[in-house]
């Protein structure tokens, strides 16, 4: 018998929509594939339109399903922005540390996010391609200062060697989880009147313990949303 979506989601305590934004070519799809499938494709094609992948993780003994949306960074797809951002609780904003222009465009992406998404959406700024640090065009301190100024979380990653990829996604998800679970009763109302949490960590790296290999099969005594 075929399983329905309801059957597949049975036992899920929280479901979060996460959107990925940033210029085309910064590695958004590679980051997503590395996190969800632990894959990296050397000859990756540019994303056309919108696609999403899902991953279920355990946080504070709860099963959390992340629906992570990826879209092309080109301007010609801007017509989809309103639907793309609707219902998003978190955003991963990526730039390429070797391409100065992609970092300079971060502010534009933030403006668009704030125009279309919930005003209290949790944002993780990610400087991708840290494996190419010898060709760095964006100093890490500059990016950290910008993140702090804009109240964003920050981390540098490498989809190629997987450095910090899981930590970036789980760090973002943990902040969304803390916020939504804290405001669960209010969120059931007509407006998602969230409060941000742990703002003292804005603009800093977030370290998250690794998932247990079998954590998706049962709710174990495991907390992957601890930040230290």
N, C-alpha and C positions, 0 to 999 in steps of 0.2 A: 504494500500500500504506500502510495506517495505521501510524503510528509508535507503538511502545510506550513506556512511561515509561522503560524501560531504554535505549532508543535515544536519547530526549531527554536523558538524563543522561550519555550517553557523553562522555568527555573531562572530566567534572567531577572536580576533585581533592578538593574538600571540599564538604559540604552542611551548613549550619547552620540550626537552627530558632531563630527569634527571636520572642518574644512581646511584644505591646504591651499595657500595662496603664495604668490611671488612670481617673478618674471619667468618666462619660458626658458628652459635650459639650465635652471639652477639645481635641478635634481629632485623635484618634488615626487615624481613617480618612482624614482629609484629609492628614495627614502621610504615611501609607502610599501613598495615590494620587499625591501629589506626588513621592515618591521613585521609585516604580516606573513610573508612567505620565506623570509631569510634568503632572498634571491637578489642577484645583481646582474643586469644584462648590459654587457659592454656596448652592444649596438641597439640601445633603446631608442624607440621612435617617439616623436613628440606626441603628447596626448591630444586627441581631437575630441572636442566637446567635453562631456563629463562622465566619469566613472567612479565607482566606489568599491572598497573592500571592507570586510569586517574582521574584527578580532575580539575574542572574549578573554578577559583577564579577571583575576581575583583581587579584590580590594576590600580590606577590612571584613573578611569572611563573606563578602557579597560578590555575585557574578555580575560583571560589568561588560556589556557589549558595546564596542566602539564601531560606529559606522563612519568610515573615513573617506571623505569625498576629495577627489582630485580633478582639476580642470586645467585646460590649456591656459597658459599665461598671456596668450596673444590678445590684442585689443579686440579682434573681430568676434570674440566670444563674450563680450561684455553684456550682450542682451540677456544672458542667463543669470546674471548676478543676483537678482532679487530672489529667485527660486533657490539658487545655490546656497545662499546664506540663511534662508529661512529655517528656523529651528535649531541652528547651530549653537552649541554650548561652548565650543572651544575652537581655536584656529591655530594652525602651525604656519607661520609666516617665514618663508625661506629665501635666502639670498646665497650667492656664490662668493666665497671669500676671495676668489681670484678675479672677480669682475666687479669693479667699483660701481659701475652703473646699476647693477642689480641691487646693491645696497642703497644707493641714492634713491631708488624707486620704492624702497620699503615704506617711506612716509606716504606715498600715493596709495599703496595697498592698504595701509592703515586707515586712511581717509575713506576709502571705498568700503572697508569692513565696517567702520563705525557708521557709515551712511545706511547700510543695508541690514546689518546684524543687530542683535540685542546689545544695548549700550554697555552691558556688564560682561560681555563675552571674555573668556580667559584666552590670552594670547601668548604663545611661545615663539620667540624670535630665534631662528636657527640659521647659523652660518655654516652652510654645507661645503663639502670638499676640503675638509681639514687635512686630508692626506696630501694636498697640494700646497702645503704651507710655505714651501720655498718660492711659490709664485703669488703669495698673499698680496692682495691689494687693499684689504680692509683690516686695519689693526684691531685686535680683539678688544683692547681697552676702549676704542671708539665705539664699537658695537655695544659693549656693556654699558657705557655711559648713555648711549641712545636708549637702550632698553630700560634703564633706570628712569630716565626722563619721561618716557612714555608709559611707565608702569607695566612693562612686559617682563616675562621670564625669558631667560637667554641660555643658549648652549651652542657650542660648535659641534658639528657632526661630520661623519664621512660615511656615505652610503656604500662606497667601495669596500672599505675595510670594516664596516659596521660600527665604528667607534661612536659611542654616545647615541646611536639611533634609538635603541630601546629606551634608554634613559630619557631622551627628549619626549618621546610619545607617552611613556608612562608618567613622566613628570607633569605633562600637560593634563593627562587623564586624571591623575591624582588630585590636581587642583580643581578640576571640574567636579570630580566626585565629592570632594570636601565641601565645595560651595553648594552644589545641588542637594546633597544629603543634609546639610545644615539648614537649608531653606526648603526642605521637601514639602512642608505643609503650605508654605506661602506660594511655592511654585505651582500648586494645584489651582491657584486663583487665576484671574484673567490676565495678570501680568507676571512675568518672571522677575520679581523684584529681588535680585541677588545682591549679596554683599561679597566683595572680594575678601580673600583670606590670605594670611601669610604674606602681607605686602612688604614685609621686611626683606623678603627674598627677591624682590624685583631687581632685574638687571644682573642677577647672579646665576651661576651654574647650579643646577639641581641634580643631585645624585639619588638614584632610586635603586633599591636592591633588585637583583635579577629575579625573574619569575621562576618558580619551581617547574621542572619539565612537564609534570603531569597536572599542573594547577588548573587546567581547563576541564578536567574530568570530575572534579569534586570541590566542594567548598572546604578547604583545609584551614587549619589554624595558621594563617599566613596573611601578612599585611604588606602589600606592595606599594602602598601609597605613603609610606613614611619618607619624609624628606629631611635631610640632615646636612 
